[in-house]
Amino acid sequence: MMVNIGVNGFGRIGHLVTRAAFLNGKVAVVAINDPFIDLNYMVYMFQYDYTHGKFNSTVKAENGKLIINGKPITIF
């Protein structure tokens, strides 16, 4: 069973929760709420974590959404 979640804040904890959800496979992140971080910086933060290393999958910004492994995440 897949569980859909939204992440409130994409700082240190928020992007690590999102990373863990993608590695788990049973949790789908469908929305992220963070009015203080630019979408392009979200891509960079997610892809290159200074503690956990590089996320070895596709991460990009497209049409106002964060796309990870081809799955769009709505940004608020």
Secondary structure by P-SEA (a helix, b strand, c coil): cbbbbbbccccaaaaaaaaaaaaaccccccbbbbccccaaaaaaaaaccccccccccbbbbcccccccccbbbbcc
